[in-house]
């Protein structure tokens, strides 16, 4: 089984904290915003749905190699993907690697874009 399949297979909705779009929008405007990590591929990150302005693009398959860096900053992490399946898998992986302040944007970029559309 490849790494991506393992990560997706281990994600559990019960173990992943969720943040709503309005809540994330408020958090991003504070003096100490969370670090937003978009786990979609580069093509999706730059594609039609775009990305959250402050987001860093670290595709899901690169999360294990970057886990130490992501957790070392000791800053809250909000993980984002298209909906929230891949970001949930990444959050589950990072939590098992010792992360404690990790959340997933509920509904991902689909929800974020629908919130920002008039």
Secondary structure in CASP SS format (residue, H / E / C, confidence):
PFRMAT SS
TARGET T0000
AUTHOR 0000-0000-0000
METHOD secondary structure of the structure
MODEL  1
X C 1.00
X C 1.00
X H 1.00
X H 1.00
X H 1.00
X H 1.00
X H 1.00
X H 1.00
X H 1.00
X H 1.00
X C 1.00
X C 1.00
X H 1.00
X H 1.00
X H 1.00
X C 1.00
X E 1.00
X E 1.00
X E 1.00
X C 1.00
X H 1.00
X H 1.00
X H 1.00
X H 1.00
X H 1.00
X H 1.00
X H 1.00
X H 1.00
X C 1.00
X C 1.00
X C 1.00
X C 1.00
X C 1.00
X C 1.00
X E 1.00
X E 1.00
X E 1.00
X E 1.00
X C 1.00
X C 1.00
X C 1.00
X H 1.00
X H 1.00
X H 1.00
X H 1.00
X C 1.00
X C 1.00
X C 1.00
X C 1.00
X C 1.00
X C 1.00
X C 1.00
X C 1.00
X C 1.00
X C 1.00
X E 1.00
X E 1.00
X C 1.00
X C 1.00
X H 1.00
X H 1.00
X H 1.00
X H 1.00
X H 1.00
X H 1.00
X H 1.00
X H 1.00
X H 1.00
X H 1.00
X H 1.00
X H 1.00
X H 1.00
X C 1.00
X C 1.00
X C 1.00
X C 1.00
X E 1.00
X E 1.00
X E 1.00
X E 1.00
X C 1.00
X C 1.00
X C 1.00
X C 1.00
X H 1.00
X H 1.00
X H 1.00
X H 1.00
X H 1.00
X H 1.00
X H 1.00
X H 1.00
X H 1.00
X H 1.00
X H 1.00
X H 1.00
X C 1.00
X C 1.00
X C 1.00
X C 1.00
X C 1.00
X E 1.00
X E 1.00
X E 1.00
X E 1.00
X C 1.00
X C 1.00
X H 1.00
X H 1.00
X H 1.00
X H 1.00
X H 1.00
X H 1.00
X H 1.00
X H 1.00
X H 1.00
X C 1.00
X C 1.00
END
